Amino acid sequence: MRMKELSLRQDPDLRKELALLARGCDFVLPSRFKKRLRAFQQGQAGVCMSAPSTAQAPLCLAAFPSSFRAPLHHCTCPVTTALSESIPKFYFPQGRPQANLNIDSLISKIEKIFSQFPNERATIEDMGHVAKACECPLYWKVPLFNAAGGDRTGFVSVHKFVAMWRKTLQTCHNDASKFVHLLAKPGCNYLEQDDFIPFLQDVVNSHAGLAFLKEAPDFHSRYITTVIQRIFYNVNRSWTGKITSYELRKSNFLQNVMLLEQEEDVNQLTEFFSYEHFYVIYCKFWELDTDHDLYIDQKDLARHNDQAISHKMIERIFSGTVTRDRRVYKEGRLSYADFVWFLISEEDKKTDTSIEYWFRCMDLDGDGVLSMYELEYFYEEQCQKLETMAIEPLPFEDCLCQMLDLVKPEVEGKITLRDLKRCKLSHIFFDTFFNIEKYLDHEQKDPFSVIRELEADGQEASDWEKYAAEEYDILVAEEAANDQCNDILRIMSTAEPCESESMIDEAVDRYVVWRF
C-alpha cells in the first residue's frame, strides 16, 4: 500500500490537480487518473478490516471528496493490482484466420502434384496444375511461380514452393491479402503499377481470347498499360497509386480474374480486360498523338471530340491535379496512361472516380469546396462558345440557381464532393461548366428521359460501356471501308484495262451494299 501511495504522490500531473482541488477548484479527472484510482480502490477493497478516519488516510487521498474514495483498511497483505478486461481481437488486416483450415492437408496435395513433374520441379507450363492444387484461380500461376523464385531460375522445386505457400497460408487469410503478398515487392504490403506486369503478360500470352495478339507483340505493352490503368481507376479509391489488400477486397477485381478462366471472350469482361475497350482508347489517343511518341500536349487534347472541352478545363488537366507522372507534368505533356483516366472520366461522369476526377479539376484552390467564383470561372468560356454559335447563353445567376437546385448542397452556396456523389445528376452538372456539346445535348433532352435514366440506374450498361461499344462499331466500319478502298486501288494497279473496269464496278457495288 505504501508503494501504491508513493506512486500516486510522484505523478506530477496528479499532484497539480490535487493542489487545485485543495484550493477549492472544480475539475474532472482525466481517464488515466481515474483508472489508477480505481485500481487503487479495488486493491484496498479486497481486504476487509475496520476503516480509519480521514485523518489516518494517506495524505494524497485526504483531499478527495467521498465520492472518489473507497474505505481504507489496515492490511499486512500485499496489494493486488486490478486485472484489465480481456478484449477479443477485432482487427484482422490480413483477413480473419480460419479455424478449420488444415494446412498440412493442403501441402500434401501440392506435394502430390509436384511428384508428377521431373525431379519434383515445376516450370511455368506446369503452374496451372499447381495453382489448382493451391485452390487458387488459374491465372494466379505466374504470381505463385515468381513468389517461389521461379522467375530467377526458370523452375520451382517442391521444397521452395511448399515453404513459400505454407508461410503465405499462415500469414494471409483471404484471397486479397494472398494476392497482394504474391505480387508485391519484398517488404511491401501494397501493389504498385509495375507489380501487375508479369501477371498481365501471362494473361496476354495464354488466354484464348487474346491469341491474335501473339502476332502483334508491339500491342502487348499498350494493352497491359490500359488494363493496369483501369485496375487502378476502379480499385485504388484512395488515389495513392498503391493498392492495399483492403481496397482489393472491396473491389470485384479478383472475381474478374476468376472469370478469365471461364470466359473465352475477354470482351465480356468489360470492367478491366476488354480488348475492344482498349482498342477504342488507343485509337482515340492515336488520333490526337500526331507525332506518335505516346505523349500529347494541350493543343492535341483540345482537338478531342471537336474541341468540345473548354480550354480552361484542359489547362487544369495539365496542371498536375489528376495526373501521376510528375516528370511529364513538368514538361507540359500527357502520357497515354493519363489519357486512359481522362477518356473514361469524360465519357462516364456518374462513377465515384470520375466525380472525384472532375471535382479535383474544378476545385481551383484545393479547399474541398466548389465556390461560386470557381463555377463562374468555368462558365464564362461556355458562354463565349455559345455566343459564337449564335446561341444566347443563360445568365450565370440563372444557371447557378439551376445547378444548386440540381445538387442540393448541404451548406448553402458551397458544393462539396459529398454533395456531388449524393446527387444522381453529377454528369449534367459537370457538362454544364466545361463540355459544350454534351451541355447542349442535356438542354435539348426530354426531362422525362432523365427521370427514366435515374429509375433504371444500375440495371443497364454504364455510359462508358455504351460509348465504347458505339465507338468500336464505328472504328471497325471505318477499317472495313479502308480495306474496300485498298482493294479497288489494288485492282486498278494490277488488272488489264478491260478487266479493271468490270472488277472495279463489282468492288464498288459490294462497298455500296455494305456501306448502306
C-alpha positions in Angstrom: 0.0 0.0 0.0 2.9 2.3 0.8 4.3 1.8 -2.7 0.9 2.5 -4.3 0.6 5.7 -2.3 4.1 6.8 -3.3 3.4 6.2 -7.0 0.3 8.4 -6.8 2.3 11.1 -4.9 5.1 11.1 -7.6 2.8 11.7 -10.5 3.4 15.4 -11.3 0.1 15.8 -13.3 -1.9 14.3 -10.4 -0.2 16.4 -7.8 -1.0 19.5 -9.8 -4.7 18.5 -10.0 -4.8 17.7 -6.2 -3.3 21.1 -5.4 -6.1 22.8 -7.5 -8.7 20.7 -5.7 -7.3 21.7 -2.3 -7.8 25.3 -3.3 -11.4 24.6 -4.0 -11.3 24.4 -7.8 -13.7 22.1 -9.6 -12.2 19.7 -12.1 -12.8 16.4 -13.8 -10.0 13.8 -13.5 -8.6 12.6 -16.9 -9.3 9.0 -17.7 -5.8 7.7 -17.0 -6.1 9.1 -13.4 -9.5 7.5 -12.9 -8.1 4.2 -13.9 -5.2 4.4 -11.5 -7.6 5.5 -8.6 -10.0 2.7 -9.5 -7.1 0.1 -9.4 -6.0 1.6 -6.0 -9.5 1.4 -4.6 -10.1 -2.2 -5.8 -6.8 -3.2 -4.2 -7.8 -1.7 -0.9 -11.4 -3.1 -1.0 -10.0 -6.7 -1.2 -9.1 -6.7 2.5 -12.0 -6.3 5.0 -10.8 -4.6 8.1 -12.0 -1.6 10.1 -11.9 1.8 8.2 -9.7 4.5 9.6 -10.7 8.1 9.9 -10.0 10.7 7.3 -7.0 11.9 9.3 -5.5 8.4 9.1 -5.9 8.2 5.3 -2.9 8.8 3.1 -2.2 12.5 2.5 -2.8 12.3 -1.2 -6.3 11.0 -0.8 -7.4 13.0 2.2 -8.4 15.9 0.0 -10.7 13.9 -2.3 -14.5 14.1 -1.9 -16.1 11.0 -0.5 -17.4 10.0 -4.0 -13.8 9.5 -5.1 -12.7 7.5 -2.0 -13.1 3.9 -1.1 -12.8 2.8 2.6 -9.2 2.2 3.5 -8.3 -0.8 5.7 -5.2 -1.8 7.7 -3.5 -4.5 5.8 -0.4 -6.7 6.2 -1.1 -8.5 2.9 0.4 -7.2 -0.4 -1.9 -5.1 -2.6 -3.2 -6.9 -5.7 -3.3 -4.9 -8.9 -6.6 -4.9 -10.8 -6.5 -7.0 -13.9 -7.6 -5.3 -17.1 -10.5 -6.7 -19.0 -9.7 -9.1 -21.9 -10.8 -7.5 -25.2 -11.1 -10.0 -28.1 -9.1 -9.2 -31.2 -11.3 -7.5 -33.8 -8.9 -6.1 -36.4 -7.5 -8.5 -39.0 -5.7 -6.6 -41.8 -4.7 -9.9 -43.4 -8.1 -11.5 -43.0 -9.7 -13.4 -40.1 -7.9 -16.8 -39.6 -10.0 -19.9 -40.5 -10.4 -22.1 -37.5 -10.9 -25.3 -39.6 -8.1 -24.8 -42.1 -5.9 -27.8 -42.4 -2.6 -26.5 -43.8 -0.9 -29.9 -43.8 -3.6 -31.4 -45.9 -3.3 -28.7 -48.5 0.5 -29.1 -48.5 0.2 -32.8 -49.1 -2.0 -32.1 -52.2 0.7 -29.8 -53.5 3.5 -32.3 -52.9 1.4 -34.9 -54.7 1.2 -32.7 -57.8 4.9 -31.9 -57.7 5.7 -35.6 -57.6 4.3 -35.9 -61.1 7.0 -33.5 -62.5 10.6 -34.4 -63.4 12.8 -34.0 -60.3 9.8 -32.6 -58.5 10.3 -29.3 -60.3 7.6 -27.2 -61.9 8.0 -25.0 -64.9 5.7 -22.1 -65.8 3.8 -24.5 -68.1 3.1 -26.8 -65.0 1.9 -24.0 -62.7 -1.7 -24.2 -63.8 -2.0 -27.6 -62.1 -0.1 -26.3 -59.0 -2.5 -23.3 -58.8 -5.4 -25.6 -58.8 -3.8 -27.7 -56.0 -3.4 -24.5 -54.0 -7.2 -23.9 -54.6 -6.4 -20.7 -56.4 -7.7 -19.3 -59.8 -5.8 -20.5 -62.9 -4.3 -17.1 -63.6 -2.6 -16.9 -60.2 0.0 -19.3 -61.7 2.6 -16.6 -62.6 2.3 -14.8 -59.2 2.8 -18.2 -57.5 5.7 -19.1 -59.7 7.5 -15.8 -59.2 6.9 -15.7 -55.4 8.7 -19.0 -55.1 11.7 -17.7 -57.1 10.8 -19.3 -60.4 11.4 -16.1 -62.4 15.1 -16.3 -61.4 15.7 -20.0 -62.1 13.1 -20.9 -64.7 11.6 -23.6 -62.4 10.3 -24.1 -58.8 11.3 -27.0 -56.6 8.8 -28.6 -54.3 10.6 -27.6 -51.2 10.8 -23.9 -52.1 7.2 -23.8 -53.2 5.9 -25.6 -50.1 7.9 -23.3 -47.8 6.6 -20.2 -49.6 2.9 -21.3 -49.7 3.0 -22.5 -46.0 4.2 -19.1 -44.9 1.5 -17.5 -47.1 -1.3 -19.6 -45.6 -0.1 -18.8 -42.1 0.0 -15.0 -42.5 -2.6 -14.3 -45.2 -6.2 -15.5 -44.5 -8.2 -14.2 -47.5 -7.7 -14.0 -51.3 -7.0 -10.3 -51.3 -4.1 -10.5 -48.9 -2.7 -13.6 -50.6 -2.8 -11.9 -54.0 -1.0 -8.8 -52.6 1.5 -10.9 -50.8 2.4 -12.8 -54.0 2.7 -9.8 -56.3 4.1 -7.2 -54.0 7.8 -6.3 -53.8 9.6 -7.7 -50.7 8.7 -5.8 -47.6 5.7 -4.1 -49.2 2.1 -4.7 -48.2 0.6 -2.9 -51.3 0.7 -3.2 -55.1 2.2 -0.6 -57.4 1.5 -0.4 -61.2 4.6 -2.4 -62.3 3.7 -5.2 -59.9 0.9 -6.2 -62.3 3.0 -6.5 -65.4 4.1 -10.2 -65.1 0.6 -11.3 -64.2 -1.0 -9.5 -67.1 1.8 -10.6 -69.6 0.8 -14.2 -68.7 -2.9 -13.3 -69.5 -1.8 -12.0 -72.9 0.3 -15.0 -73.6 -2.1 -17.7 -72.5 -5.7 -16.5 -72.8 -7.6 -17.9 -75.8 -9.4 -14.6 -76.3 -6.1 -12.8 -76.9 -4.4 -15.4 -79.1 -4.4 -13.0 -82.0 -2.1 -10.6 -80.1 0.8 -13.1 -80.4 1.3 -11.8 -84.0 1.4 -8.2 -82.7 3.9 -8.0 -79.8 4.1 -4.2 -80.1 0.5 -4.1 -78.8 1.3 -6.2 -75.7 2.6 -3.2 -73.7 -0.2 -0.9 -74.8 -2.9 -3.4 -73.8 -1.1 -4.1 -70.4 -0.8 -0.4 -69.7 -4.5 0.1 -70.4 -5.6 -2.8 -68.1 -3.3 -1.5 -65.3 -4.8 2.0 -65.5 -8.3 0.5 -65.5 -7.4 -1.6 -62.4 -6.1 1.5 -60.5 -9.0 3.6 -61.8 -11.6 1.2 -60.3 -9.7 -0.3 -57.3 -7.4 2.4 -55.9 -10.1 4.5 -54.4 -7.5 6.3 -52.2 -5.7 7.8 -55.2 -2.4 6.9 -53.6 -1.0 4.8 -56.5 -0.8 1.9 -54.1 -3.4 -0.8 -53.9 -3.9 -2.4 -50.5 -5.5 -5.7 -49.7 -8.4 -3.7 -48.2 -9.0 -1.9 -51.5 -8.6 -5.1 -53.4 -11.1 -6.9 -51.2 -13.7 -4.1 -51.6 -13.4 -4.3 -55.4 -14.5 -7.0 -57.8 -11.1 -7.4 -59.5 -10.4 -10.9 -58.1 -13.8 -12.0 -59.2 -12.9 -10.9 -62.7 -9.6 -12.7 -62.5 -11.6 -15.9 -61.7 -13.8 -15.2 -64.7 -10.8 -15.1 -67.0 -10.6 -18.9 -66.6 -14.2 -19.4 -67.5 -14.8 -16.8 -70.2 -13.1 -17.3 -73.5 -14.2 -13.9 -74.8 -12.3 -11.2 -72.9 -14.6 -8.6 -74.3 -17.3 -9.8 -72.0 -15.1 -8.7 -69.0 -15.8 -5.0 -69.7 -14.5 -3.6 -66.4 -10.9 -4.5 -66.8 -9.8 -6.9 -69.6 -11.9 -6.0 -72.7 -9.8 -5.8 -75.8 -12.5 -3.8 -77.6 -12.3 -1.1 -74.9 -8.5 -1.0 -75.2 -8.9 -0.6 -78.9 -11.2 2.3 -78.6 -9.0 4.1 -76.1 -5.8 3.5 -78.1 -7.4 4.7 -81.4 -8.7 7.8 -79.7 -5.2 8.6 -78.4 -3.6 7.7 -81.7 -5.8 10.3 -83.5 -4.6 13.0 -81.1 -0.9 11.9 -81.0 0.1 13.3 -84.4 3.9 12.5 -83.9 3.1 9.1 -82.3 5.5 9.5 -79.4 2.8 8.4 -76.9 2.5 11.9 -75.5 0.1 14.7 -76.2 0.1 18.4 -75.3 -2.7 20.8 -74.7 -3.3 21.6 -78.3 -3.6 17.9 -79.1 -6.1 17.3 -76.3 -8.1 20.3 -77.3 -8.9 18.6 -80.6 -10.7 15.8 -78.8 -14.4 15.5 -79.7 -14.2 18.6 -82.0 -12.9 20.9 -79.2 -15.9 20.2 -77.0 -13.9 20.6 -73.8 -13.1 24.1 -72.6 -9.5 25.4 -72.7 -9.7 26.2 -69.0 -10.5 22.6 -68.1 -7.7 21.4 -70.4 -5.3 23.7 -68.5 -6.5 22.2 -65.2 -5.9 18.7 -66.5 -2.3 19.6 -67.4 -1.8 21.3 -64.1 -1.0 18.0 -62.4 -4.1 17.8 -60.2 -5.2 14.5 -61.8 -2.0 13.2 -63.4 0.5 10.9 -61.8 3.7 11.3 -63.9 5.4 14.4 -62.3 8.1 14.5 -64.9 5.7 14.6 -67.8 3.6 17.2 -65.9 6.6 19.5 -65.8 7.2 19.0 -69.5 3.6 20.1 -70.2 2.6 16.7 -71.7 0.0 14.0 -71.1 1.0 10.3 -71.2 -1.1 7.5 -72.7 -1.6 6.2 -69.1 -3.1 9.5 -68.0 -5.2 9.7 -71.2 -6.9 6.4 -70.2 -8.1 8.1 -67.0 -9.2 11.2 -68.9 -11.3 9.4 -71.5 -13.1 7.1 -69.1 -13.9 10.0 -66.8 -15.0 12.2 -69.8 -17.4 9.6 -71.1 -18.9 8.4 -67.8 -19.3 11.1 -65.2 -21.5 9.1 -62.9 -18.9 6.9 -61.2 -17.2 7.9 -58.0 -13.8 8.0 -59.6 -14.9 10.3 -62.4 -16.7 12.6 -60.0 -13.5 12.8 -57.9 -11.5 13.4 -61.1 -13.6 16.4 -62.3 -14.1 17.8 -58.8 -10.3 18.0 -58.4 -10.1 19.8 -61.7 -12.8 22.4 -60.8 -11.6 22.9 -57.2 -9.0 25.7 -58.2 -7.8 26.5 -54.7 -8.0 22.9 -53.4 -10.1 23.7 -50.4 -12.6 20.8 -51.0 -15.4 23.2 -51.9 -16.6 24.5 -55.3 -17.3 28.1 -54.7 -19.4 30.4 -56.8 -16.3 32.1 -58.1 -14.9 28.8 -59.4 -18.2 27.9 -61.1 -18.3 31.3 -62.8 -14.7 30.9 -63.9 -15.5 27.8 -65.9 -19.0 29.0 -67.1 -17.5 32.2 -68.7 -15.9 30.2 -71.5 -19.1 28.2 -72.1 -21.0 31.5 -72.6 -18.4 32.6 -75.1 -18.7 29.4 -77.1 -22.5 29.7 -77.1 -22.3 33.2 -78.4 -20.0 32.2 -81.3 -22.7 29.5 -82.1 -25.3 32.3 -82.2 -27.0 30.8 -79.1 -28.0 33.2 -76.3 -26.4 31.8 -73.1 -28.2 31.6 -69.8 -27.1 34.3 -67.3 -24.8 32.9 -64.7 -27.2 33.7 -61.9 -29.9 31.7 -63.5 -27.5 28.8 -64.3 -26.3 28.9 -60.7 -29.9 28.6 -59.4 -30.5 25.6 -61.6 -27.3 23.8 -60.5 -27.9 24.5 -56.8 -31.4 23.0 -57.2 -29.9 20.1 -59.1 -27.2 19.3 -56.5 -29.0 20.5 -53.3 -25.8 21.1 -51.3 -25.9 20.6 -47.5 -24.3 24.0 -47.0 -25.9 26.8 -49.0 -23.6 28.2 -51.6 -20.9 25.6 -51.2 -20.8 22.4 -53.3 -18.7 19.6 -51.9 -17.6 16.2 -53.2 -20.1 14.5 -51.0 -22.9 16.6 -52.4 -22.0 15.6 -56.0 -21.7 11.9 -55.1 -25.1 12.0 -53.4 -26.6 13.7 -56.4 -27.6 11.4 -59.2 -27.1 14.0 -61.9 -23.5 14.9 -61.5 -22.8 14.4 -65.2 -25.2 17.2 -66.1 -23.5 19.4 -63.5 -20.0 18.9 -64.9 -21.0 19.1 -68.6 -22.7 22.5 -67.9 -19.4 24.0 -67.0 -16.8 22.6 -69.4 -18.3 20.4 -72.2 -20.3 22.5 -74.7 -21.5 19.6 -76.9 -22.9 17.5 -74.0 -24.3 20.6 -72.3 -26.4 21.3 -75.4 -27.5 17.6 -75.6 -28.7 17.8 -72.0 -30.6 21.1 -72.7 -32.4 19.5 -75.7 -33.2 16.2 -74.0 -36.7 15.4 -72.8 -36.8 15.9 -69.0 -38.8 12.7 -68.5 -36.0 10.7 -70.1 -33.7 11.9 -67.3 -36.2 10.6 -64.8 -36.3 7.2 -66.6 -32.5 7.0 -66.6 -32.5 7.6 -62.8 -35.1 4.8 -62.3 -33.0 2.4 -64.5 -29.8 3.3 -62.8 -27.6 0.1 -62.3 -29.9 -2.0 -64.5 -28.2 -1.4 -67.8 -24.8 -0.8 -69.3 -22.8 2.1 -68.0 -22.2 5.2 -70.0 -18.6 4.1 -70.6 -19.7 0.7 -71.9 -22.3 2.3 -74.3 -19.7 4.7 -75.6 -17.0 2.0 -76.1 -19.5 -0.3 -77.9 -20.6 2.5 -80.3 -17.1 3.7 -81.0 -15.8 0.2 -81.6 -18.5 -0.4 -84.2 -17.6 2.9 -85.9 -13.9 2.1 -85.9 -14.5 -1.4 -87.3 -16.7 0.1 -90.0 -14.1 2.6 -91.0 -11.4 0.0 -91.1 -13.6 -2.2 -93.4 -14.2 0.8 -95.7 -10.5 1.4 -95.9 -9.9 -2.2 -96.8 -12.5 -1.9 -99.6 -10.8 1.2 -101.0 -7.4 -0.5 -100.9 -8.9 -3.5 -102.8 -10.2 -1.1 -105.5 -6.8 0.6 -105.8 -5.0 -2.8 -106.0 -7.3 -3.9 -108.8 -6.7 -0.7 -110.7 -3.0 -1.1 -110.5 -2.8 -4.8 -111.4 -5.7 -5.7 -113.8 -5.9 -5.2 -117.5 -7.9 -2.1 -118.6 -10.9 -4.1 -119.8 -10.9 -6.4 -116.8 -10.1 -3.5 -114.4 -13.3 -1.6 -115.2 -15.7 -4.5 -114.6 -13.8 -5.6 -111.4 -13.9 -2.1 -110.1 -17.6 -1.8 -110.7 -18.1 -5.1 -108.9 -16.0 -4.0 -105.9 -17.8 -0.6 -105.8 -21.2 -2.4 -105.8 -20.1 -4.6 -102.9 -18.8 -1.5 -101.0 -22.1 0.4 -101.5 -24.2 -2.5 -100.4 -22.0 -3.0 -97.3 -21.9 0.7 -96.5 -25.6 1.4 -96.7 
